[in-house]
Amino acid sequence: MTNDWITGRMRRVLQGKYGDGGHGFVALAKPWPWYHHMDVKHDLWLNAWIKFAVSTAPANDRLIGFAGIAAQSLHEGATTWVETAPAGSPVGTAAGRFDLYYLQRKGAGTFKIIVDGTKLQEVDAAAESSQAAFIHFELPDGPHKVAFITTSPKPVRLFGVSMEREREKPGFVVDSLGVGALSAQQMAEKEDQTINEQTLAHRHYDLILDMVGTNMWDKIKLPSHWKTIIDTHKKAIPDLSWLMLTPPDHAEKTSSPHSDARIVMVADMKKQIALDNGAASWDFRGAMGGDLAIVRFMRHKMAWGDLIHLNEKGASYMGDRIVYALFRGLQKYVEKHPEAGCGTSGS
């Protein structure tokens, strides 16, 4: 997920068929060298920022936003940026609507927004209390590079920026919120839920697909952690739909007689947690092929030799599986409810 391979494939398929709504949210830090989004350019001056990640470099104050990643400047002139994809890319070559997510708090510094080499505005991030803040700006729909550069030695903390197209045009937006080594415990205990609620309310997702689980073995606290997470999301977005995915398959070694029992346990628990919290569930591991599927994926060059991670080929395959499952479900629903989406007139 930190390579955007599953979500990137979904984005390409959905936008190619139904319209490019824009790339979506991109974190403005780069906590790991392999953190990457498909069909967009993004980077920062590595030595000019503290790169927070809830799983590997958590912030002591927990104020990092719903994506679990944030960048905090170390000096004046620290720079981070996003840019539309190069011409010829399948999607992502244009954007026109941008939203910056950042933290206001006491003692914060200032920064400027540079669009295509020209200063758009100067921002003072200082405030009496800590709170999420947002800056929306619109540009002619097309290729753009947007940079954020600190203009004072005081620290500035940036969460991320969303890149979208004109609202009037139909299209899909697929955010990729990949965080390496993530667990529900980290999301529940190491993220400030008030800041998460503020940032989520601004983003206002239609659907959350959660595929956290490979690093979760605490069967005692797992249900309460997920309740905290889901409650925060639903408080921020009351009409939110939530789809819990089981974690990918995992085996100790290629000669193992069965998949790791912990993965099977977490998969079963997540299905029950979904039921208990009014969410839907989808068996990602089952869609891979169930028991020892990860071994078969590896032998078909669709997973790494660690028997945990899918490579780009395997991730793309599973991205297709998710899109197929979603639209198969939609088709079945429309067959039972032919008036769905037609408004009160039924036309």
VEXDREN-182936 format. One record per residue (C-alpha): residue in one letter; chain; x, z, y. Coordinates in steps of 0.1 Angstrom, whole numbers, plus 5000, padded with zeros to 4 digits. Each point is the difference from the previous one (the first is absolute). Example, Ala and Ser with C-alpha at 12.3 -4.5 7.8 and 13.67 -1.06 7.14 Angstrom:
+---------+--------+------+------+------+
| residuo | cadena |   xx |   zz |   yy |
+---------+--------+------+------+------+
|       A |      A | 5123 | 5078 | 4955 |
|       S |      A | 5014 | 4993 | 5034 |
+---------+--------+------+------+------+
***
This chain:
+---------+--------+------+------+------+
| residuo | cadena |   xx |   zz |   yy |
+---------+--------+------+------+------+
|       M |      A | 5000 | 5000 | 5000 |
|       T |      A | 5029 | 5006 | 5024 |
|       N |      A | 5007 | 4962 | 4996 |
|       D |      A | 4964 | 4991 | 5008 |
|       W |      A | 4999 | 4979 | 4968 |
|       I |      A | 4965 | 5010 | 4987 |
|       T |      A | 4984 | 5002 | 5034 |
|       G |      A | 5019 | 4969 | 5012 |
|       R |      A | 4987 | 4979 | 4972 |
|       M |      A | 4965 | 5013 | 5007 |
|       R |      A | 5004 | 4992 | 5037 |
|       R |      A | 5011 | 4964 | 4993 |
|       V |      A | 4972 | 4994 | 4975 |
|       L |      A | 4972 | 5015 | 5021 |
|       Q |      A | 5012 | 4985 | 5033 |
|       G |      A | 5006 | 4966 | 4984 |
|       K |      A | 4965 | 4999 | 4988 |
|       Y |      A | 4980 | 5019 | 5026 |
|       G |      A | 5020 | 5000 | 5032 |
|       D |      A | 5032 | 5015 | 5014 |
|       G |      A | 4989 | 5031 | 5019 |
|       G |      A | 5036 | 5011 | 5007 |
|       H |      A | 5027 | 5018 | 4982 |
|       G |      A | 4987 | 5035 | 5007 |
|       F |      A | 5019 | 5033 | 5004 |
|       V |      A | 5038 | 5001 | 4999 |
|       A |      A | 5019 | 5033 | 5002 |
|       L |      A | 5027 | 5000 | 5027 |
|       A |      A | 5025 | 5019 | 4979 |
|       K |      A | 5020 | 4987 | 4971 |
|       P |      A | 5006 | 5031 | 4977 |
|       W |      A | 5016 | 4980 | 4972 |
|       P |      A | 5020 | 4967 | 5001 |
|       W |      A | 4974 | 4984 | 4978 |
|       Y |      A | 4970 | 5008 | 5022 |
|       H |      A | 4986 | 4966 | 5008 |
|       H |      A | 4968 | 4983 | 5008 |
|       M |      A | 4993 | 4964 | 4989 |
|       D |      A | 4991 | 4973 | 5025 |
|       V |      A | 5011 | 5020 | 5031 |
|       K |      A | 5034 | 5009 | 5015 |
|       H |      A | 5007 | 5036 | 5008 |
|       D |      A | 5032 | 5021 | 5005 |
|       L |      A | 5016 | 5026 | 5022 |
|       W |      A | 5034 | 5012 | 5012 |
|       L |      A | 5007 | 5022 | 4970 |
|       N |      A | 5024 | 5025 | 5017 |
|       A |      A | 4977 | 5004 | 5030 |
|       W |      A | 4971 | 5016 | 4982 |
|       I |      A | 4991 | 5029 | 4976 |
|       K |      A | 4980 | 4983 | 4972 |
|       F |      A | 4974 | 5025 | 4987 |
|       A |      A | 4983 | 4994 | 4967 |
|       V |      A | 4976 | 5026 | 4985 |
|       S |      A | 5016 | 4996 | 4965 |
|       T |      A | 5037 | 4999 | 5007 |
|       A |      A | 5006 | 5011 | 5036 |
|       P |      A | 4969 | 5020 | 5011 |
|       A |      A | 4996 | 5012 | 5036 |
|       N |      A | 5000 | 5037 | 5004 |
|       D |      A | 4970 | 4998 | 5024 |
|       R |      A | 4982 | 4976 | 4976 |
|       L |      A | 4989 | 4978 | 5029 |
|       I |      A | 5007 | 4965 | 4985 |
|       G |      A | 4965 | 4984 | 4997 |
|       F |      A | 4980 | 4985 | 4971 |
|       A |      A | 5027 | 4976 | 4989 |
|       G |      A | 5024 | 5028 | 4991 |
|       I |      A | 5028 | 4984 | 5020 |
|       A |      A | 5012 | 5005 | 5036 |
|       A |      A | 5030 | 4992 | 5022 |
|       Q |      A | 5014 | 5024 | 5026 |
|       S |      A | 5026 | 4988 | 5025 |
|       L |      A | 5034 | 5016 | 5003 |
|       H |      A | 5009 | 4986 | 5034 |
|       E |      A | 4991 | 4977 | 5028 |
|       G |      A | 4999 | 4964 | 4991 |
|       A |      A | 4989 | 5005 | 4964 |
|       T |      A | 4982 | 4969 | 4989 |
|       T |      A | 4975 | 4991 | 4973 |
|       W |      A | 4979 | 4968 | 4997 |
|       V |      A | 4975 | 4978 | 4981 |
|       E |      A | 4997 | 4963 | 5000 |
|       T |      A | 4976 | 4974 | 4986 |
|       A |      A | 5011 | 4981 | 4969 |
|       P |      A | 5021 | 4968 | 5004 |
|       A |      A | 4982 | 4966 | 5002 |
|       G |      A | 4992 | 4988 | 4966 |
|       S |      A | 4992 | 5034 | 4985 |
|       P |      A | 4968 | 5002 | 4979 |
|       V |      A | 4984 | 5025 | 5025 |
|       G |      A | 5011 | 5022 | 5029 |
|       T |      A | 5013 | 4973 | 5024 |
|       A |      A | 4977 | 5011 | 5028 |
|       A |      A | 4985 | 5031 | 5015 |
|       G |      A | 4983 | 5009 | 5033 |
|       R |      A | 4987 | 5036 | 4997 |
|       F |      A | 5024 | 5029 | 4998 |
|       D |      A | 4995 | 5037 | 4997 |
|       L |      A | 5030 | 5024 | 5004 |
|       Y |      A | 4997 | 5034 | 4983 |
|       Y |      A | 5022 | 5028 | 5014 |
|       L |      A | 5002 | 5037 | 5006 |
|       Q |      A | 4994 | 5018 | 5033 |
|       R |      A | 5015 | 5035 | 5004 |
|       K |      A | 5019 | 5023 | 5022 |
|       G |      A | 5035 | 4989 | 5008 |
|       A |      A | 4995 | 4964 | 4989 |
|       G |      A | 5018 | 4972 | 5017 |
|       T |      A | 4991 | 4965 | 5013 |
|       F |      A | 5002 | 4966 | 4985 |
|       K |      A | 4991 | 4964 | 5010 |
|       I |      A | 4982 | 4973 | 4981 |
|       I |      A | 5017 | 4966 | 5001 |
|       V |      A | 4980 | 4969 | 4990 |
|       D |      A | 5019 | 4968 | 4994 |
|       G |      A | 5028 | 5013 | 5022 |
|       T |      A | 4978 | 5010 | 5029 |
|       K |      A | 4991 | 5036 | 5008 |
|       L |      A | 4963 | 5007 | 4995 |
|       Q |      A | 4999 | 5037 | 5010 |
|       E |      A | 5018 | 5033 | 5002 |
|       V |      A | 4986 | 5030 | 4981 |
|       D |      A | 5004 | 5037 | 5005 |
|       A |      A | 4995 | 5018 | 4967 |
|       A |      A | 5000 | 5035 | 5015 |
|       A |      A | 4968 | 5021 | 4997 |
|       E |      A | 4990 | 5037 | 5001 |
|       S |      A | 4991 | 4999 | 4962 |
|       S |      A | 5009 | 4980 | 4970 |
|       Q |      A | 4976 | 4972 | 4993 |
|       A |      A | 4999 | 4965 | 4987 |
|       A |      A | 4999 | 4973 | 5027 |
|       F |      A | 4993 | 4963 | 5000 |
|       I |      A | 5007 | 4970 | 5022 |
|       H |      A | 4980 | 4968 | 4995 |
|       F |      A | 5011 | 4967 | 5015 |
|       E |      A | 4990 | 4964 | 4994 |
|       L |      A | 5020 | 4968 | 5002 |
|       P |      A | 4993 | 4963 | 4995 |
|       D |      A | 4995 | 4995 | 4963 |
|       G |      A | 5034 | 4987 | 4987 |
|       P |      A | 5035 | 5009 | 4991 |
|       H |      A | 5013 | 5032 | 5017 |
|       K |      A | 5028 | 5026 | 4999 |
|       V |      A | 4992 | 5035 | 5012 |
|       A |      A | 5027 | 5025 | 5006 |
|       F |      A | 4999 | 5037 | 5009 |
|       I |      A | 5030 | 5013 | 5019 |
|       T |      A | 5005 | 5036 | 5011 |
|       T |      A | 5008 | 5005 | 5037 |
|       S |      A | 5011 | 5036 | 5001 |
|       P |      A | 5021 | 5023 | 4978 |
|       K |      A | 4970 | 5022 | 4991 |
|       P |      A | 4987 | 4992 | 4965 |
|       V |      A | 4971 | 4976 | 4994 |
|       R |      A | 4981 | 4999 | 4967 |
|       L |      A | 4984 | 4968 | 4990 |
|       F |      A | 4978 | 4996 | 4969 |
|       G |      A | 4993 | 4963 | 4998 |
|       V |      A | 4983 | 4969 | 5014 |
|       S |      A | 4971 | 4979 | 4987 |
|       M |      A | 5001 | 4962 | 5005 |
|       E |      A | 4967 | 4982 | 4998 |
|       R |      A | 4983 | 4967 | 5010 |
|       E |      A | 4970 | 4993 | 5022 |
|       R |      A | 4971 | 5023 | 4990 |
|       E |      A | 4974 | 4972 | 5002 |
|       K |      A | 5017 | 4980 | 4972 |
|       P |      A | 4992 | 5010 | 4964 |
|       G |      A | 5029 | 5012 | 4979 |
|       F |      A | 5015 | 5028 | 4979 |
|       V |      A | 5026 | 5026 | 5010 |
|       V |      A | 5019 | 5018 | 4973 |
|       D |      A | 5022 | 5029 | 5011 |
|       S |      A | 5029 | 5010 | 4978 |
|       L |      A | 5007 | 5037 | 5002 |
|       G |      A | 5027 | 5002 | 4973 |
|       V |      A | 5020 | 5032 | 4998 |
|       G |      A | 5027 | 5005 | 4974 |
|       A |      A | 4998 | 5030 | 4976 |
|       L |      A | 4967 | 5010 | 5015 |
|       S |      A | 4976 | 5027 | 4986 |
|       A |      A | 4967 | 5014 | 5009 |
|       Q |      A | 5016 | 5034 | 5006 |
|       Q |      A | 5022 | 4985 | 5027 |
|       M |      A | 4971 | 4983 | 5017 |
|       A |      A | 4979 | 5032 | 4999 |
|       E |      A | 5026 | 5025 | 5010 |
|       K |      A | 5027 | 4982 | 5020 |
|       E |      A | 4978 | 4979 | 5023 |
|       D |      A | 4980 | 5015 | 5029 |
|       Q |      A | 4964 | 4992 | 4991 |
|       T |      A | 4988 | 5001 | 5036 |
|       I |      A | 5025 | 4974 | 5010 |
|       N |      A | 4991 | 4980 | 4969 |
|       E |      A | 4963 | 5002 | 5010 |
|       Q |      A | 5007 | 4988 | 5035 |
|       T |      A | 5020 | 4970 | 4988 |
|       L |      A | 4976 | 4991 | 4972 |
|       A |      A | 4970 | 5001 | 5024 |
|       H |      A | 5018 | 4975 | 5022 |
|       R |      A | 5009 | 4977 | 4971 |
|       H |      A | 4965 | 5004 | 4984 |
|       Y |      A | 5006 | 4984 | 4966 |
|       D |      A | 4971 | 4985 | 4981 |
|       L |      A | 5016 | 5006 | 4966 |
|       I |      A | 5029 | 5022 | 4988 |
|       L |      A | 5017 | 4990 | 4967 |
|       D |      A | 5022 | 5029 | 4989 |
|       M |      A | 5027 | 4995 | 4974 |
|       V |      A | 5018 | 5033 | 5002 |
|       G |      A | 5008 | 5017 | 4967 |
|       T |      A | 5033 | 4991 | 4984 |
|       N |      A | 5016 | 5031 | 5014 |
|       M |      A | 4971 | 5025 | 4996 |
|       W |      A | 5001 | 5024 | 4970 |
|       D |      A | 4984 | 5031 | 5015 |
|       K |      A | 4967 | 5000 | 4981 |
|       I |      A | 4990 | 5034 | 5015 |
|       K |      A | 5002 | 4990 | 5037 |
|       L |      A | 4994 | 4963 | 4997 |
|       P |      A | 4961 | 5001 | 5005 |
|       S |      A | 5003 | 5023 | 5031 |
|       H |      A | 5028 | 4978 | 5015 |
|       W |      A | 4979 | 4969 | 4996 |
|       K |      A | 4969 | 5017 | 5015 |
|       T |      A | 5020 | 5009 | 5031 |
|       I |      A | 5012 | 4964 | 5003 |
|       I |      A | 4966 | 4984 | 4994 |
|       D |      A | 4982 | 5025 | 5023 |
|       T |      A | 5024 | 4992 | 5028 |
|       H |      A | 4993 | 4963 | 4997 |
|       K |      A | 4963 | 5004 | 4997 |
|       K |      A | 4998 | 5023 | 5030 |
|       A |      A | 5019 | 4974 | 5020 |
|       I |      A | 4980 | 4971 | 4986 |
|       P |      A | 4965 | 5012 | 4987 |
|       D |      A | 4991 | 4965 | 4986 |
|       L |      A | 5033 | 4996 | 4982 |
|       S |      A | 5001 | 4986 | 4964 |
|       W |      A | 5027 | 5014 | 4978 |
|       L |      A | 5014 | 4984 | 4968 |
|       M |      A | 5024 | 5021 | 4979 |
|       L |      A | 5023 | 4980 | 4978 |
|       T |      A | 5018 | 5015 | 4971 |
|       P |      A | 5038 | 4999 | 5001 |
|       P |      A | 5018 | 4971 | 4983 |
|       D |      A | 5010 | 5005 | 4964 |
|       H |      A | 5033 | 5018 | 4992 |
|       A |      A | 5020 | 5006 | 4969 |
|       E |      A | 5031 | 5021 | 4993 |
|       K |      A | 5018 | 4971 | 4983 |
|       T |      A | 4993 | 4966 | 4984 |
|       S |      A | 4999 | 5016 | 4965 |
|       S |      A | 4975 | 5027 | 5010 |
|       P |      A | 4969 | 5000 | 4977 |
|       H |      A | 4976 | 5004 | 5029 |
|       S |      A | 4999 | 5002 | 5038 |
|       D |      A | 5012 | 5032 | 5017 |
|       A |      A | 4972 | 5026 | 4994 |
|       R |      A | 5003 | 5011 | 5036 |
|       I |      A | 4989 | 4966 | 5013 |
|       V |      A | 4970 | 5000 | 4977 |
|       M |      A | 4991 | 5035 | 5012 |
|       V |      A | 5002 | 4991 | 5037 |
|       A |      A | 4980 | 4968 | 4994 |
|       D |      A | 4972 | 5021 | 4983 |
|       M |      A | 5001 | 5026 | 5028 |
|       K |      A | 4998 | 4974 | 5028 |
|       K |      A | 4968 | 4985 | 4984 |
|       Q |      A | 4984 | 5035 | 4999 |
|       I |      A | 5012 | 5008 | 5036 |
|       A |      A | 4984 | 4968 | 5012 |
|       L |      A | 4967 | 5010 | 4984 |
|       D |      A | 5003 | 5035 | 5015 |
|       N |      A | 5006 | 4986 | 5035 |
|       G |      A | 4975 | 4972 | 5002 |
|       A |      A | 5026 | 4973 | 4995 |
|       A |      A | 5004 | 4970 | 4977 |
|       S |      A | 5028 | 4996 | 4976 |
|       W |      A | 5018 | 4970 | 4984 |
|       D |      A | 5023 | 5002 | 4970 |
|       F |      A | 5032 | 4983 | 5013 |
|       R |      A | 5019 | 5010 | 4969 |
|       G |      A | 4972 | 4987 | 4977 |
|       A |      A | 5001 | 4967 | 5020 |
|       M |      A | 5037 | 4998 | 4992 |
|       G |      A | 4992 | 5002 | 4963 |
|       G |      A | 4998 | 5037 | 4993 |
|       D |      A | 5023 | 5017 | 4976 |
|       L |      A | 5037 | 4989 | 5004 |
|       A |      A | 4989 | 4973 | 5024 |
|       I |      A | 5031 | 5007 | 5021 |
|       V |      A | 5022 | 4991 | 4971 |
|       R |      A | 4983 | 4966 | 4996 |
|       F |      A | 5002 | 4995 | 5038 |
|       M |      A | 5038 | 5006 | 4998 |
|       R |      A | 5004 | 4976 | 4971 |
|       H |      A | 4982 | 4973 | 5019 |
|       K |      A | 5022 | 5007 | 5030 |
|       M |      A | 4972 | 5015 | 5020 |
|       A |      A | 5014 | 5036 | 5003 |
|       W |      A | 5034 | 5016 | 5005 |
|       G |      A | 5019 | 5016 | 4972 |
|       D |      A | 4992 | 5035 | 5011 |
|       L |      A | 4965 | 4994 | 4985 |
|       I |      A | 4984 | 5014 | 5032 |
|       H |      A | 5002 | 4973 | 5027 |
|       L |      A | 4983 | 4966 | 5000 |
|       N |      A | 5022 | 4972 | 5014 |
|       E |      A | 4986 | 4974 | 5024 |
|       K |      A | 4986 | 4978 | 4971 |
|       G |      A | 4982 | 5029 | 4984 |
|       A |      A | 4988 | 5014 | 5033 |
|       S |      A | 4986 | 4966 | 5010 |
|       Y |      A | 4982 | 4997 | 4966 |
|       M |      A | 4984 | 5034 | 5006 |
|       G |      A | 4991 | 4992 | 5035 |
|       D |      A | 4980 | 4970 | 4986 |
|       R |      A | 4984 | 5024 | 4975 |
|       I |      A | 4988 | 5023 | 5028 |
|       V |      A | 4986 | 4972 | 5021 |
|       Y |      A | 4982 | 4986 | 4969 |
|       A |      A | 4985 | 5033 | 4991 |
|       L |      A | 4988 | 5006 | 5036 |
|       F |      A | 4982 | 4967 | 5003 |
|       R |      A | 4986 | 5001 | 4964 |
|       G |      A | 4985 | 5033 | 5011 |
|       L |      A | 4986 | 4985 | 5032 |
|       Q |      A | 4986 | 4971 | 4980 |
|       K |      A | 4982 | 5023 | 4977 |
|       Y |      A | 4986 | 5021 | 5029 |
|       V |      A | 4987 | 4969 | 5018 |
|       E |      A | 4983 | 4988 | 4968 |
|       K |      A | 4981 | 5033 | 4999 |
|       H |      A | 4995 | 5001 | 5038 |
|       P |      A | 4997 | 4964 | 5013 |
|       E |      A | 4989 | 5013 | 5034 |
|       A |      A | 5033 | 5018 | 5005 |
|       G |      A | 5016 | 4993 | 5033 |
|       C |      A | 4970 | 4980 | 5014 |
|       G |      A | 4987 | 5026 | 5024 |
|       T |      A | 4965 | 5012 | 5004 |
|       S |      A | 4985 | 4965 | 5001 |
|       G |      A | 5012 | 4992 | 4965 |
|       S |      A | 5011 | 4966 | 5011 |
+---------+--------+------+------+------+
***
